[in-house]
Amino acid sequence: MHICMRNHLPSLMDLQVYVSKKGTKVVAATALHQALQLADHHYATNVKHWLRDVYNFSDDIRRPEKLRDFAPRKTPGNPILKDYYLSVELAKLIALSSKSKVKLKYAKWLSHLEAEEEQAGQISKEQVLKVLELTKAMSLISCQEAAEKNHLKVYEARNGGQSGNWWKYRAEILGYSAAQLRRRLAKTGKSAEGKTQRQMLMQLDRYELVRTAIIDLFMAMGKTGTYARSMGDLAKQFAQELDMDVFDDRAGAASLFAPNANDRLVNELRAFKPERALSAL
């Protein structure tokens, strides 16, 4: 989360909303605590609990992450007091889980701000062109595998290094499971025995492989599930319009029919670095 504030938005309520240079809306933990009419002497205990609790974020059930969901806030008047900038989503979840008598009012208001932020996050023409380049690159299985691998790494990092529920979690993000694919394949009269999800999708819907890879990529970049799925849907439309095939380039073989993917982008996807990807998209 970029915390250099450029200005703030006036509020109809007594909870100030700040806007970062990147357009991210945040609120101060001290202000939220006061707005929820919680006892001042409970602030230190409450804020510690807020940042350690588990919430149902849009992308996963997890704990808040520093510099993504919250960031330290300097308080010149009281350097001892620990204050934080909280994302609108985290502030909403905190309000809902609090014992405040006015929590519903603030949760609804913060939810409205969250929806406005989502709408404001509509991609630009430049970003559409970048998604098109990503779509071409994701026709290569090596890039698809790299995206899935890095999505898994992020999932494990958020779950104490564990990956026990990975496939269930990923099925919820993607909108389908391996069992559903096997049933779909059986209806076509083909056997699913011994086939991976990728192999089944190659027979059922090769464009879905591109969508899946794009979702994996954006989830690995720390985007929300909603945003990742919207980018995946857009990429699938591009793949369909281009009548794109999927190529197994893992053996290093070139194909005359492979799309003209950007070599630099393909190499970056294979050697995925979140900080570089986040600055690019």
C-alpha positions as CSV (number, residue, x, y, z in Angstrom):
1,M,0.0,0.0,0.0
2,H,1.4,3.4,-1.0
3,I,0.9,5.7,2.0
4,C,2.1,9.1,0.7
5,M,-1.2,11.0,0.9
6,R,-2.1,13.6,-1.7
7,N,-5.4,14.8,-0.3
8,H,-8.5,13.6,1.5
9,L,-12.1,13.2,0.6
10,P,-14.8,15.0,2.7
11,S,-17.1,12.6,4.4
12,L,-20.7,12.9,5.4
13,M,-19.7,11.0,8.5
14,D,-17.1,11.7,11.2
15,L,-14.6,9.3,9.6
16,Q,-12.0,10.9,7.3
17,V,-11.1,9.1,4.1
18,Y,-7.6,9.6,2.7
19,V,-6.5,9.0,-0.9
20,S,-3.0,7.9,-1.8
21,K,-1.1,9.0,-4.9
22,K,-2.2,5.7,-6.6
23,G,-5.8,6.5,-5.7
24,T,-6.2,4.0,-2.9
25,K,-8.7,5.0,-0.2
26,V,-7.7,4.4,3.4
27,V,-8.9,5.4,6.9
28,A,-7.0,5.9,10.1
29,A,-7.3,3.2,12.8
30,T,-7.7,5.8,15.5
31,A,-10.5,7.6,13.6
32,L,-12.3,4.3,12.9
33,H,-12.0,3.4,16.6
34,Q,-13.5,6.7,17.6
35,A,-16.2,6.6,14.9
36,L,-17.3,3.1,16.2
37,Q,-17.7,4.7,19.6
38,L,-15.4,2.3,21.3
39,A,-13.8,3.2,24.6
40,D,-10.5,5.1,24.2
41,H,-8.7,3.1,26.8
42,H,-9.3,0.0,24.8
43,Y,-7.7,1.3,21.6
44,A,-4.2,-0.2,22.0
45,T,-5.7,-3.7,22.7
46,N,-8.3,-3.4,20.0
47,V,-5.9,-2.3,17.2
48,K,-3.5,-5.1,18.1
49,H,-6.4,-7.5,17.8
50,W,-7.6,-5.9,14.5
51,L,-4.3,-6.5,12.8
52,R,-3.9,-10.1,14.0
53,D,-7.4,-11.3,13.5
54,V,-8.6,-13.4,10.5
55,Y,-11.1,-11.9,8.0
56,N,-13.0,-13.0,5.0
57,F,-11.3,-10.8,2.4
58,S,-12.5,-10.8,-1.2
59,D,-9.4,-12.9,-2.3
60,D,-9.1,-15.3,0.7
61,I,-9.8,-15.9,4.4
62,R,-6.6,-14.6,5.9
63,R,-4.9,-12.2,8.3
64,P,-4.3,-8.6,7.2
65,E,-1.0,-8.0,5.4
66,K,1.3,-5.1,6.1
67,L,1.7,-2.6,3.2
68,R,-1.2,-4.3,1.5
69,D,-4.2,-4.0,3.9
70,F,-2.6,-1.6,6.4
71,A,0.5,0.5,7.0
72,P,1.9,2.5,9.9
73,R,0.7,6.1,10.2
74,K,2.9,8.8,11.9
75,T,1.2,10.8,14.6
76,P,3.3,13.9,15.1
77,G,1.3,15.1,18.1
78,N,1.7,11.8,19.9
79,P,4.7,9.7,18.8
80,I,3.9,7.0,21.3
81,L,0.5,6.3,19.9
82,K,0.5,3.6,17.3
83,D,-1.8,4.5,14.4
84,Y,-2.3,2.8,11.1
85,Y,-3.8,3.5,7.7
86,L,-6.4,0.8,7.0
87,S,-7.7,-0.2,3.5
88,V,-11.4,0.4,3.1
89,E,-12.0,-3.3,2.8
90,L,-10.2,-4.1,6.1
91,A,-12.0,-1.2,7.8
92,K,-15.3,-2.6,6.7
93,L,-14.4,-6.1,8.0
94,I,-13.2,-4.6,11.3
95,A,-16.5,-2.7,11.7
96,L,-18.6,-5.7,11.0
97,S,-16.6,-7.8,13.6
98,S,-16.7,-5.1,16.3
99,K,-19.1,-4.8,19.2
100,S,-20.0,-1.3,18.2
101,K,-23.7,-0.3,18.2
102,V,-23.2,1.8,15.1
103,K,-21.1,-0.8,13.2
104,L,-23.8,-1.5,10.5
105,K,-23.9,2.2,9.5
106,Y,-20.2,2.4,9.0
107,A,-19.9,-1.0,7.4
108,K,-22.5,0.0,4.8
109,W,-20.8,3.3,4.2
110,L,-17.3,1.6,3.8
111,S,-18.9,-1.0,1.5
112,H,-20.1,1.8,-0.7
113,L,-16.6,3.3,-0.8
114,E,-15.2,-0.1,-1.7
115,A,-17.7,-0.4,-4.6
116,E,-16.7,3.1,-5.8
117,E,-13.0,2.1,-5.7
118,E,-13.7,-1.1,-7.6
119,Q,-15.5,1.0,-10.4
120,A,-12.6,3.5,-10.4
121,G,-10.2,0.6,-10.9
122,Q,-11.6,-0.1,-14.4
123,I,-8.6,-0.7,-16.7
124,S,-7.3,1.9,-19.1
125,K,-6.7,1.5,-22.8
126,E,-3.0,0.9,-22.1
127,Q,-3.8,-1.8,-19.6
128,V,-6.1,-3.5,-22.1
129,L,-3.2,-3.7,-24.5
130,K,-1.0,-5.2,-21.8
131,V,-3.7,-7.8,-21.0
132,L,-3.7,-8.6,-24.8
133,E,0.1,-9.2,-24.6
134,L,-0.3,-11.3,-21.5
135,T,-3.0,-13.3,-23.3
136,K,-0.6,-14.2,-26.1
137,A,2.1,-15.1,-23.7
138,M,-0.3,-17.4,-21.7
139,S,-0.8,-19.5,-24.8
140,L,2.5,-21.0,-23.8
141,I,2.3,-23.8,-21.2
142,S,5.6,-22.7,-19.5
143,C,4.0,-19.3,-18.7
144,Q,0.8,-21.0,-17.5
145,E,2.8,-23.3,-15.2
146,A,4.8,-20.4,-13.8
147,A,1.6,-18.4,-13.0
148,E,0.1,-21.4,-11.2
149,K,3.3,-22.0,-9.3
150,N,3.6,-18.5,-8.1
151,H,-0.1,-18.3,-7.1
152,L,0.5,-21.4,-5.0
153,K,3.5,-19.8,-3.4
154,V,1.4,-16.8,-2.4
155,Y,-1.3,-19.1,-1.0
156,E,1.2,-21.1,1.0
157,A,2.8,-17.9,2.4
158,R,-0.6,-16.8,3.7
159,N,-1.3,-20.1,5.3
160,G,1.8,-20.8,7.2
161,G,3.5,-22.7,4.5
162,Q,0.6,-25.2,4.2
163,S,-1.2,-26.0,0.9
164,G,-3.7,-28.6,2.1
165,N,-6.8,-26.7,0.9
166,W,-5.1,-25.3,-2.2
167,W,-7.2,-27.2,-4.8
168,K,-10.5,-26.3,-3.0
169,Y,-9.5,-22.7,-2.7
170,R,-8.4,-22.5,-6.4
171,A,-11.6,-24.1,-7.6
172,E,-13.6,-21.4,-5.8
173,I,-11.4,-18.7,-7.4
174,L,-11.6,-20.2,-10.9
175,G,-15.3,-21.3,-10.8
176,Y,-14.7,-25.0,-11.5
177,S,-13.1,-28.1,-10.0
178,A,-11.3,-31.1,-11.3
179,A,-14.4,-33.3,-10.5
180,Q,-16.6,-31.0,-12.6
181,L,-14.1,-31.2,-15.5
182,R,-14.1,-35.0,-15.3
183,R,-17.9,-35.0,-15.4
184,R,-18.0,-32.6,-18.4
185,L,-15.4,-34.7,-20.2
186,A,-17.4,-37.9,-19.5
187,K,-20.4,-36.4,-21.2
188,T,-18.4,-36.0,-24.4
189,G,-17.7,-39.7,-24.3
190,K,-14.0,-39.2,-23.5
191,S,-12.1,-40.7,-20.6
192,A,-10.6,-38.4,-17.9
193,E,-8.6,-41.2,-16.3
194,G,-5.0,-40.1,-15.6
195,K,-5.5,-36.6,-17.1
196,T,-4.5,-33.4,-15.4
197,Q,-6.8,-30.4,-15.3
198,R,-4.8,-28.8,-18.0
199,Q,-5.1,-31.9,-20.2
200,M,-8.9,-32.0,-19.6
201,L,-9.2,-28.3,-20.5
202,M,-7.3,-28.8,-23.7
203,Q,-10.1,-31.2,-24.8
204,L,-12.9,-29.2,-23.3
205,D,-12.0,-25.5,-23.7
206,R,-8.5,-24.4,-24.5
207,Y,-9.4,-20.7,-24.1
208,E,-10.2,-21.5,-20.5
209,L,-6.5,-22.4,-20.0
210,V,-5.6,-18.8,-20.9
211,R,-8.2,-17.4,-18.5
212,T,-7.0,-19.7,-15.7
213,A,-3.4,-18.6,-16.2
214,I,-4.3,-14.9,-16.1
215,I,-6.2,-15.4,-12.9
216,D,-3.3,-17.2,-11.4
217,L,-1.0,-14.4,-12.4
218,F,-3.0,-11.6,-11.0
219,M,-3.7,-13.5,-7.7
220,A,0.1,-14.0,-7.5
221,M,0.5,-10.3,-7.9
222,G,-1.8,-9.7,-4.9
223,K,-4.9,-8.6,-6.8
224,T,-8.4,-9.4,-5.5
225,G,-10.3,-12.5,-6.8
226,T,-12.9,-10.2,-8.4
227,Y,-10.2,-8.2,-10.3
228,A,-8.3,-11.3,-11.3
229,R,-11.4,-13.0,-12.7
230,S,-12.3,-9.9,-14.6
231,M,-8.9,-9.8,-16.2
232,G,-9.1,-13.6,-16.9
233,D,-12.5,-13.1,-18.6
234,L,-11.1,-10.3,-20.8
235,A,-8.1,-12.5,-21.7
236,K,-10.4,-15.4,-22.6
237,Q,-12.3,-13.1,-25.0
238,F,-9.1,-12.1,-26.6
239,A,-8.0,-15.7,-27.0
240,Q,-11.4,-16.6,-28.6
241,E,-11.2,-13.6,-31.0
242,L,-7.7,-14.6,-32.0
243,D,-8.7,-18.3,-32.2
244,M,-5.6,-18.9,-30.1
245,D,-4.1,-22.3,-29.7
246,V,-2.1,-23.5,-26.7
247,F,1.5,-24.6,-27.2
248,D,3.7,-26.8,-25.1
249,D,7.0,-24.9,-25.3
250,R,8.6,-26.6,-22.3
251,A,11.0,-28.7,-24.4
252,G,12.2,-25.5,-26.1
253,A,10.6,-26.3,-29.4
254,A,9.4,-23.4,-31.5
255,S,6.2,-23.4,-33.6
256,L,5.4,-21.5,-36.7
257,F,1.8,-21.3,-35.5
258,A,2.6,-19.9,-32.1
259,P,1.3,-16.4,-31.5
260,N,3.7,-13.5,-31.7
261,A,4.2,-13.2,-28.0
262,N,6.6,-10.6,-26.5
263,D,9.8,-12.4,-25.7
264,R,10.7,-10.1,-22.8
265,L,7.3,-10.5,-21.3
266,V,7.4,-14.3,-21.7
267,N,10.8,-14.4,-19.9
268,E,9.5,-12.2,-17.1
269,L,6.5,-14.4,-16.6
270,R,8.7,-17.5,-16.4
271,A,11.0,-15.8,-13.9
272,F,8.1,-14.1,-12.0
273,K,9.0,-11.2,-9.8
274,P,5.9,-9.7,-8.0
275,E,7.3,-6.2,-7.6
276,R,8.1,-5.9,-11.3
277,A,4.7,-7.3,-12.4
278,L,2.9,-5.0,-10.0
279,S,4.6,-1.9,-11.4
280,A,3.8,-3.0,-15.0
281,L,0.0,-3.6,-14.4
